[in-house]
Amino acid sequence: MNDLASPVPLLSIRSIKKCFGDQVVLSDANLVVHRGQVVTVLGRSGTGKSVLLKCLAGIETPDGGSIWFDGKELTDRDAQARAEFRRRCSYLFQSNALLDSLTALENVALPLEQTTALSEVEVMKRSLEALRQLELDNFADRYPSQMSGGMQKRLALARAIVTRPELVLFDEPTAGLDPQRRNAVFSMIVKYQRQFGFTAVIVTHDVAEVLVISDHVALLDAGTMRFEGKPEAFAKSDDPVVIDFRDSPAALRQQIEGLRQEPHFSEPVVTS
């Protein structure tokens, strides 16, 4: 459910800049995220989508611009605001980042052990509940290597939501998955986003799926947001950069169909 009644966005990114040496990855990136939304940042590989997410999570430090969370700017000078953001936000890594030496239950319990003062009994109680909510409670004693890829993805989400965050950042959650598993992961995100009420920010290049699940879509290109708006507007946009990204599968299909209609080249038969 969207909660757009509040005039203050949950998250606001203003003119973020990030360079690695001489390479400019983000030059003027802006994004507004309202409470209760599923917001997706699209873009080709290497355009800086994951870098943007890491800047939000504090894994990378922006070279310019500002990030605001619930009306407060996140700066190195305001340790309290940063700590509050970390408490209310979770990050789901592209690789899941599960610890193979820990069981499913121990993986989920880790954020609570590291960031709260809960008793051991309460940590176990909340961790088991998170596993139950994602239908993994019967696998609490298994290690990640003993679980399927889909189960590992659910386990990573259980760990992300066990702290009851208001904001969850998803870094390429469907990378390397086939279409059926991509659909399953996106359905999972929407299901639990609705169930737990967190706000989701997803970075991906899976256009077709996110136009179905997202409340708000942005396209990152050349270090800046080329488009930001509703999925319906993105689907109808006549911006050439949006068209090139959005319609590339259709363009490839037309190109291949054209090639198939051309006469075949056959080498001359050599007779001795």
C-alpha positions in Angstrom: 0.0 0.0 0.0 1.4 3.4 -0.9 1.5 6.0 1.8 1.9 9.3 -0.1 0.0 11.4 2.5 3.3 12.4 4.2 4.9 15.5 2.5 8.3 14.2 3.6 9.7 11.3 1.5 11.2 8.4 3.3 14.3 8.7 1.2 15.5 11.5 -1.0 18.7 11.4 -3.1 19.9 14.8 -4.3 22.6 15.3 -7.0 24.7 12.4 -5.8 28.2 12.2 -7.4 30.6 9.3 -7.2 33.9 8.8 -9.0 36.5 6.1 -8.9 39.7 7.7 -10.0 39.1 9.4 -13.4 35.9 7.3 -14.0 32.7 9.2 -13.2 30.1 6.7 -12.2 27.4 9.0 -10.8 27.4 12.6 -11.9 24.0 14.0 -10.8 21.7 11.2 -9.6 18.4 12.1 -8.0 15.6 10.0 -6.6 12.6 10.4 -4.4 11.1 7.4 -2.5 7.9 7.6 -0.6 6.8 5.3 2.2 5.3 2.0 1.2 6.4 2.0 -2.4 8.3 -0.5 -4.5 10.8 1.7 -6.4 13.0 0.3 -9.1 16.1 1.8 -10.6 16.8 0.4 -14.0 19.9 0.7 -16.1 22.4 -1.2 -18.2 25.2 -3.2 -16.6 28.0 -0.8 -15.5 25.8 2.3 -15.3 26.3 2.6 -11.5 23.0 1.2 -10.2 24.8 -0.9 -7.5 27.1 2.0 -6.7 24.1 4.2 -6.1 22.6 1.5 -3.7 26.0 1.2 -1.9 26.1 5.0 -1.4 22.6 4.8 0.2 23.7 1.9 2.5 26.9 3.7 3.5 29.1 1.1 1.9 30.4 3.7 -0.4 30.8 7.4 0.4 29.5 9.9 -2.3 31.8 12.5 -3.6 29.0 15.1 -3.7 25.3 15.6 -3.2 23.2 14.6 -0.3 21.0 11.7 1.0 18.0 12.4 3.2 16.2 9.8 5.2 12.9 10.7 6.9 13.6 14.4 6.6 17.2 14.2 8.0 20.4 14.5 6.0 22.8 11.6 6.4 26.2 13.1 7.0 29.4 12.0 8.7 28.9 14.8 11.1 25.6 13.4 12.4 26.4 10.0 13.8 23.0 9.7 15.4 21.2 10.1 12.1 23.5 7.5 10.5 22.9 5.1 13.3 19.1 5.6 13.1 19.2 4.9 9.3 21.2 1.7 9.8 18.7 0.6 12.4 15.7 1.2 10.1 17.3 -0.1 6.8 18.4 -3.5 5.5 20.5 -4.4 2.5 20.0 -7.5 0.4 23.2 -8.3 -1.5 23.2 -9.5 -5.1 25.2 -12.6 -3.9 22.9 -13.1 -0.8 26.1 -12.8 1.3 25.1 -15.8 3.5 27.7 -17.3 5.8 28.3 -20.9 4.8 29.7 -21.7 8.3 26.4 -20.8 10.0 23.0 -22.5 9.9 20.0 -20.8 8.4 18.8 -19.9 12.0 22.3 -18.5 12.9 22.4 -16.5 9.6 19.1 -14.8 10.4 20.0 -14.2 14.1 23.3 -12.4 13.2 21.9 -8.9 12.5 19.9 -9.0 15.8 23.0 -10.1 17.7 25.1 -7.4 16.1 22.7 -4.4 16.3 20.4 -5.0 19.2 20.6 -5.6 23.0 17.9 -8.4 22.8 18.4 -11.4 25.0 19.5 -14.7 23.4 16.0 -16.1 23.9 14.4 -13.2 22.2 16.9 -13.3 19.3 16.1 -17.0 18.7 12.4 -16.3 19.0 12.4 -13.5 16.4 14.8 -15.4 14.1 12.6 -18.5 14.1 9.6 -16.3 13.5 11.3 -14.7 10.4 12.1 -18.2 9.1 8.5 -19.2 9.7 7.1 -16.2 7.8 9.3 -17.1 4.8 8.4 -20.8 5.1 11.9 -21.9 6.1 11.3 -22.9 9.8 11.7 -26.6 8.9 15.2 -25.8 7.5 16.5 -23.8 10.5 19.4 -26.3 11.1 20.5 -26.5 7.5 23.5 -24.7 6.1 23.1 -22.5 3.0 25.0 -25.0 0.8 22.3 -27.5 1.6 19.5 -25.3 0.3 18.3 -24.5 -3.2 18.9 -21.1 -4.9 15.4 -20.0 -4.2 15.6 -21.0 -0.6 18.8 -19.1 -0.2 17.1 -16.0 -1.6 14.3 -16.4 0.9 16.8 -17.0 3.7 18.7 -13.7 2.7 15.3 -11.9 2.8 14.5 -13.4 6.2 17.8 -12.1 7.5 17.1 -8.7 5.9 13.6 -8.3 7.6 14.4 -9.8 11.0 15.3 -6.4 12.3 11.9 -5.1 11.1 13.3 -2.5 8.8 11.3 0.3 7.2 13.5 0.3 4.1 15.0 -2.7 2.2 17.6 -2.2 -0.5 17.7 -5.0 -3.2 20.9 -5.2 -5.3 20.2 -7.1 -8.5 18.0 -9.7 -6.7 17.4 -11.7 -9.9 20.9 -11.6 -11.4 21.8 -14.9 -13.2 18.3 -16.4 -12.8 16.2 -17.9 -15.5 12.8 -16.2 -16.3 10.8 -18.5 -14.1 13.0 -18.0 -11.1 13.1 -14.2 -11.8 9.3 -14.1 -11.6 9.4 -16.1 -8.4 11.9 -13.7 -6.7 9.9 -10.6 -7.8 6.7 -12.2 -6.6 8.4 -12.9 -3.3 9.5 -9.3 -2.8 6.1 -7.9 -3.5 4.4 -10.5 -1.3 6.5 -9.8 1.7 6.7 -6.1 1.1 2.9 -6.0 1.3 2.9 -8.4 4.3 5.5 -6.5 6.4 4.9 -3.0 5.0 8.5 -2.1 4.3 9.6 0.3 1.5 11.6 -1.4 -1.3 14.3 0.0 -3.5 15.4 -2.4 -6.2 18.2 -2.0 -8.8 17.9 -4.3 -11.8 17.8 -4.4 -15.6 14.8 -6.7 -15.9 12.4 -4.3 -17.6 9.3 -6.4 -18.2 9.0 -7.7 -14.7 9.5 -4.4 -12.9 6.9 -2.6 -14.9 4.4 -5.0 -13.3 5.6 -4.9 -9.7 6.8 -1.3 -9.3 5.0 1.8 -8.0 7.8 4.1 -9.3 10.5 3.6 -11.9 13.8 5.4 -12.6 16.3 4.9 -15.4 19.9 5.6 -14.6 22.0 6.5 -17.7 25.4 8.3 -17.9 25.5 9.0 -14.2 22.1 10.7 -14.0 18.4 9.8 -13.8 17.2 10.0 -17.4 13.6 9.1 -16.4 11.7 9.0 -13.1 8.0 8.4 -12.8 5.2 5.8 -12.9 5.7 2.5 -14.8 2.9 3.5 -17.2 4.7 6.7 -18.2 7.9 4.7 -18.6 6.2 2.3 -21.0 4.9 5.2 -23.1 7.9 7.5 -22.9 9.3 8.8 -26.3 12.7 9.7 -24.8 15.2 8.1 -27.2 17.4 6.8 -24.3 14.3 5.3 -22.6 13.2 3.7 -25.9 16.6 2.3 -26.6 16.8 0.6 -23.2 13.1 -0.3 -22.9 12.6 -1.7 -26.4 15.9 -3.3 -27.1 14.5 -6.9 -27.0 11.8 -5.8 -29.6 14.5 -4.2 -31.7 16.6 -7.3 -31.6 13.6 -9.4 -32.6 12.9 -7.2 -35.6 16.6 -7.3 -36.6 16.7 -11.1 -36.5 13.4 -11.4 -38.4 14.9 -9.2 -41.1 18.0 -11.3 -41.3 15.9 -14.4 -41.6 14.0 -13.0 -44.6 17.3 -12.3 -46.5 18.3 -14.9 -49.1 20.7 -17.5 -47.8 24.3 -17.5 -49.0 25.4 -20.8 -50.3 28.9 -21.6 -51.3 29.5 -22.9 -54.8 29.7 -26.6 -55.2 33.3 -27.6 -56.2 33.5 -30.6 -58.4 36.6 -32.5 -59.2 
